[in-house]
């Protein structure tokens, strides 16, 4: 049965929800022209219908009952922008089981329950779209699923968290400490009062689990993503990185090789001439390498009301076209096979190592001896005299197995001449 219009139910009216409403209203004529029929919001689920949202809303548009959307036969597409797992997952599954296509910006839900959601969509002949769940307004899911589908994706490396990128940029350009950069990010609204999800890397890890699953056509769970945040990064590390012609970024990295997949999130030293190196402040970027296309990069604002809403509405338009053509159920996901995900100990990269040591002869030789015994080869050394009887040594290794590096560091920490292993940061060339 052909439709003359598409009705949307919106679950949530926070920052992203307001953006979705604005775009669908302000760009209604253009959206109708591109879709082939009007796309209108029929109901919006909110907790408090009396709250001032700074918008002119039609009488009767708001509801406090999810069933008014989920069970409404006139609503074709449900947009979930509640965030978190519950009740978003419950509502999303109920909507899919009613045959309604679902659009979500919820990375937590997709990373943890994507398989369940896609199965529900497939069983009920409807679609699930989640472009905004990874990089806000930056399109990466659809390019990986469609435009780059003919490629074997070798790797995806990205800056996928704007808060930490802003902080590291300010630490680099203004010499701020971690705490000062965090306070500035919070004052500007870039960081939450509790910044743990950002600075500890959890937000980026959820996004990389989704990206890796799509890129490599397999199921990568959040537990399989190695995770390390930026809380140990200091101005000294950033200064030494610059001396070595590197910048420090929090990276999400996904690679596939003949011996398996690796997915990791951690701070890394990037060469100053790397395409991701100049991506500063709250901007995100994702660099994709495919066997046919070569290198492709996606860049833009990864969060915010309108950038994220832009991706959500783009998905709404795709879902609407499917509904109008009666071909819903076409957006199936092939990312739930089983490929081997390597433990972190079996990955290899270069390393930056900063040590505080006793300032006396033979110290560097003893450290180099331990590294050599563990198959860790050193590429460069910076030795700095500090105060009193201590000195600071910065080492950069050649490519080495993580396991070998960690074995060597356990021994080095016990040397009487080593006061502290101040930091260890991976290097991505």
Secondary structure as UniProt FT lines:
FT   STRAND          5..11
FT   HELIX           15..26
FT   HELIX           28..35
FT   STRAND          38..45
FT   TURN            49..50
FT   TURN            59..60
FT   STRAND          62..63
FT   HELIX           67..70
FT   TURN            73..74
FT   STRAND          77..80
FT   TURN            86..87
FT   HELIX           88..97
FT   TURN            98..99
FT   STRAND          101..104
FT   HELIX           107..123
FT   TURN            124..125
FT   STRAND          128..129
FT   HELIX           132..135
FT   TURN            136..137
FT   HELIX           141..142
FT   HELIX           143..147
FT   TURN            148..150
FT   STRAND          153..159
FT   HELIX           162..174
FT   HELIX           178..187
FT   TURN            188..189
FT   HELIX           196..199
FT   HELIX           202..215
FT   TURN            216..217
FT   HELIX           222..224
FT   STRAND          226..227
FT   TURN            231..232
FT   HELIX           235..243
FT   TURN            244..245
FT   STRAND          246..257
FT   TURN            258..259
FT   STRAND          260..271
FT   TURN            272..273
FT   TURN            275..278
FT   TURN            281..282
FT   STRAND          283..290
FT   TURN            291..293
FT   STRAND          294..301
FT   HELIX           305..324
FT   TURN            325..326
FT   HELIX           344..346
FT   STRAND          348..358
FT   TURN            361..362
FT   HELIX           363..373
FT   TURN            374..375
FT   STRAND          378..385
FT   TURN            388..389
FT   STRAND          390..397
FT   STRAND          400..401
FT   HELIX           402..412
FT   TURN            413..414
FT   TURN            416..417
FT   STRAND          418..428
//
